Amino acid sequence: MEKSKPLLTLLFAGTIAFACAGGTKGQSEADRARQLLLKTLQRNFSQNVIAIITQRSPENHGTYQRIQVQISKEGKMRQTVVAPLSVQGVETIDDGNQIATYLPDEKFMFVQESPRLLPDDTMSRVNLAIRNYGLKIGGTSIIAGKSASILVATPRAKDMEVRRYHIDERTGFLLQLETVDSSGTPKVAFKAEQVTYPSRISASTFVIDLASRTGTKIVFRRRFPVDATVKGTPEIGFEPVMLEGLPNGFEIQDAQINDSGSYRSVAIRITDGLVKGTVYQYSLATAKKMKAMPGTTIGDGSGLRFVVAADVPESVRKRILNAFLDAAKKSDSDLPMVGLLGPVELSQICPAFTRTEALALEIWQSTNNSLIPLHE
């Protein structure tokens, strides 16, 4: 993926064309690392990309998914799960205007606006990453036959893991992501098995064909301005909780609202510049029993259920969850912490009430947050 993408999206990544030999002369290591990150996060691609990716499943018990990724120079993207059989055929397509995730076995599709419609936040993400991580170039590697520079990100916040991004020096495609815990043990979260850079990809690859999805339940999510302050939201039946600051250096990137029947919910996308996550909120009055899934932390308070989904240690998810629970309590006392939420980037599937939605959340969390870890 040329631009940053990557599953997630994650992902899983951008035009990471690390500077050529002559371009690095006179640069400090920190400058080189920042330049590499900037090129990784840029929205535009220099080439088309087709790749087969293996990525760690949310359970993180040695189970991996295989995913085909196709990305055009314009930034359009298609991800198709190849294995395991239980999720084979799950697809996510971003046509530049909408992004849709389709679960064939469940006949369920979730549609929302493409993140490419949002203002370009590349520089703000770079600055946030620099604030939260020490960046350096940690050598080179060969992944899927491609030469890569290794960007090492050492967290300043407690409990976060060291992250090592192996980036194709010529194209900027993210070839491998490793995380290193406090014991010093590296774990591969994401790795390219095969990568090609074709001269063209058929335009039909990135078409979202809603009309052909006979018998499919299609749920739409729409965006609201994040800084809205209207009290109460009739569309979803509750008042979302918003925060200006989050633990471990995370910040709110955008938010979306789903007002369709029993699916009413809010999804708040958060990032620390490198890691992405989503905080889901919905009313306990309409929520059904939900079992915690791998990579998520759940808590209830002030009539709301909160689900934090992110590829970070459990202790970090708990801090983020507690920040929202505390804010919900304060909002009960009329403090200005809650407002009508607004829409922004590709968040994940809505909070799960049924088996269909539970699967959707897990798939989206895995293929978006992990597959393309640096993009959007």
N, C-alpha and C positions, 0 to 999 in steps of 0.2 A: 503494500500500500504506500503510495507515494507520499501521501501527505502526512499523516501522522498515524494513521490508524493502525491502528493497529497497527479484542479481541480482539476492547474492547475497543477499544473497544475498543472499556476498556475498555480489545481490542486492540488492544489491543491496538515506524508509524508515520509519518508525514514526509515531507521532503527533507529527509534527514541526510541529504547529501553532505556529509562532513567535508570540510574544506580540503582541497587538494594540497599536496605537499608544499607547493610554493606559497599557498595562501595561509599557512599556519606559522610561517616564519615571523618572529617578533611577537607572537601572541603568547600570553601566559597560559598556563594550564587551565586556570579558571575561565579565562576568556574563550578558550577553545571549547570547554564544556558548555558554556552558555550559548555559543554559536551553534553547537550541535543540537542542543535542546530547542533553540529557536527554529532551526530548520525542521526539526521533528514535529513541531506543533503547527507549522504553517499549513494553511488550508489547501494550497495549490500543489498538484502533482506534476512531476516532470515526465512521468511515463505511466502507462497502464500496468496493472499488476494482476497476476493470477497466482495464487499460492495455496498450498495445502498446509494447514496449521494443526498442531496438537497442543491442547491446553489442559491445564489441571482442572478437574471438576470441582464444584464448590465444596464438596465434602473434604477435598484435600487428603484423600487416603490412597494416593497412588493411582487413582482412576483418571483417565484422560479422554477427552473428546477430540475427534478429528473433524476439521471444518474447512471447506473450500471457501476462499475469499477472492472476490473479483472486484477490482477498483479501477475506475476510469480516470483519465487525466483531469476530468472536470470534478472529480470527487464523488461521483455516484458509486454506490457500493451494493454488493450482494454477498451474503454469507449463507452457506448451506451446510447443515450438520450432516456429516457422512457416517459417523459412528459415535457412540454405540447405537444398537438397534432401537433402544427405547426412545431415543430422540431423533432418529434418522429422518431427514426430510424437513426438519424445522428450518425455516428461512427468514432472513431479515433483509429487506430491500430498502435502500435509500435512493430515491430518484431525484433528489435535489429540492423537491417541494414537500414530499411526504416520506415518512419512514414507517414501514409496516412489518410486523412480525407475524408469521403464519405457522400454526401448529396443525399439521394435516390430520393426525389421529383424532384430535379433539375438534377439528373443524372450527377453529377459533382464530380470529385475526385481530390484532391490535394496531391501530393507525394513529399517528400523530405527525406534527409538523417536523420537517427536516431541520436539523441544527444549522444547516447551511443558510437558512433564512435569518438567522440571528446575526447581530453585529459580531465582527471578528474580535475575539478576546485573546488572541495569541499572546500579545505583550503582557497583558494582565496575568495570564497563567504562568508565563515565564517568570515574572516578578514574584508571584506567589510561591512558585517552586524554589526560587533562590532564597526566599525568606525561610522556607521550611526545610530545605535540604542543603547540605554541602555537596557541590558538584565537582567531579573531576573525571579525566579520561583515564581509564584503568587498563590500557593495553588494547590488543586486537584479538580477533578470533575468526574462525572459518565456520559458517553456519549455512547448510544447504548449498555448499559450493560457493558461497559469496563471502567476500572479505568484509569484516565488520569492525567498527570501533566500539569500544565498551564505555558507555556513560555510567558512572557509578554515582548513585544518589544516596548520601548518608543522612538520615533524618535527624533533625534537631529535637523533635518532640519525643516524649517518653513512649516506649513500647512499639513504636513504628519500626518496620523492617528496612534494612538496607535493600536497595533495588538496583539491579544491574541490567542495563538495556544494551543489547548487541544490535548495532544499527549498520545497515548496508552503507558503506562509505560513498558509493557512486549514486545510488538512487534515493537514499533516505528511508528505505523500508525497514521497519522493525523486525528483526529476524529472531530474536530471543529475549525473554525477560526472566530473570532469576530474582528470587527474594532470599534474603539471608537473615535468619532470626538471631536472637541474643546469644545462642550457643555457637554461632558462627557456621551453622550448617546451611549450605545453599540448596534451594529447591527450584526446579524449573517450573515456572508457571505457564509459559507460552513458548513454543518453538516452531519455526518454519521447517517443514520437511522438504518441500519443493517450492521453488520460486521461479517464475518466468516474467519477462517484461514484453508482452506482445505489442505490435505496432497498432493494433486496434482490437476492440471488444465490441461485439454486436450491440447496438442500441437496445434491442429487445431484451437483453440481459437485465436491464434495470427498470423494466416496466412493471408497475403495480397494477395488476388486472383484477379489480374488485368484481367486475361483472361475471367473471368466470368462476367465482368461488360459490358455486351453488350449494345451498344448505349450510353455509358458513356463518357463524355469528360474528359480526364485525362491530368492534367497540372503538369509539373515537375519543381521543383526549385533546383538549384545546388549551391554549396558553392564556395566562393572565399576566399583567404587569407585576413583577415581583414586589415593587414598592407600593402597591395599592394599600390603602388603609381603611377601606370600607368595613364597618363592623357587621359581621354576619354574612353568610353566603347562602342565599336561598337555593342556588343551584345544587349544592351538595349537602345542605342541611346542618352545617356546623361551621365554626370559625377556625380557619387554619392557624397554626402556631408558626411564627417566623422569628428568627434570631439574627442579630447583627454579628455575633461572634460565636464560634464553635471551638470545642477542645481540639488539641493537636494541630492547630493551624488551619483547620478546614474552614471554608467559606461557602455560602450559598451561591450557586452558579445560575440557577433558574428554577422554575416551578411550573407544574401543569395541573389542571383540574379535570376530573372525569365526572360528569354529571348524569351519566346514563344509568337510571334505575338502581339496582342493587350494587352497581359497580362504583357508586359515588365515593370519590377519594381525592386526595391531593398527593402529588409526588414532587418532592423537593430534591433537586440534584445538587450534590455538594462535591467539592474538590479541595485538595491541598496543593494543587498545581500539577501533580503527577497522578495521584490516586483518585479515582472517582467512586462515588457512592450515591445512594438515594435514600431519603427518609420518607416513608409513606405514612399518611395520616387518614384515618376514617373514623366515623362515629361508632361508639360501642353499642348504640341503640340499634344499629342495623348490621353490625358485624357478626359474623358467625364464628364458631370456634375455629381457630387456626393454629396449626402446629408449626413450631419454629423449624425453618429449613436451614441447611448448611449455608454459612455466610451471612446469616441474618440474626438480629437480636430484637426481641419484641417486649414492649411494655405498655401498660395501660395507666391512664391518669386523666382526671378532669373530664371524663366522658369520652375520651378519645383513645384510640389504639395507635401506637407508633411502631413502625417496623423499620429498622436500620439495616440496609443491605450494602455491604462494602467488603472488598477483599483486603481486610485489615485484621489484626488480632482482636479477639473477643473483648479484651479490656478497653480497646479504643472505641469499639462500637458501643459498649456500655456507657462510656463517658459522653458520647454524642447523644445517646438515648436519654440519659439523665439530664442533659442540658435542655432537651425539648420538654421533658416531664416537668422540670423546674419552671420553665417558661410558661407552661400550661397552667401551673398553679398560680403563678403571678398574674396571669391574664384573668384568672377568676377574681383577683382583687382589683381589677380594672387598670392594671398597668398596661401601657401601650406596647405590648409584645406581640399582639395578635392582629392579623389583618387579612383582607381578602387577597388570596395568593395570585400570583401571576405566572405566566407560562414561560418557559425558556427551553433549553436544549433537549436532546433526546434523553428523556428519563427512561425508567424501565417500565415493565408491565405493572398494571395496577395491583394493589394488595390483594392477596388471594383469599377468596371466600369459598371457592369450589376447587375441585381437583384440577379443573382446567386452568384456573387462574394461578393456582399454586405452581403448577408446572410452568406456566408462562413466566412467572416471576423468576423461577430458578433458571430457566433457559436464558431469559434476557439478562439477568445478572451475570451469568457465566459468559455468554457470547458477547455482551457489550462491555461490561466492566473489565473483563479479563482479556478478551480477544484483542481489543483495541485499547490498550491501557492509556495511551497518551492522547488519543484523538478527541476533539470536541469536548 
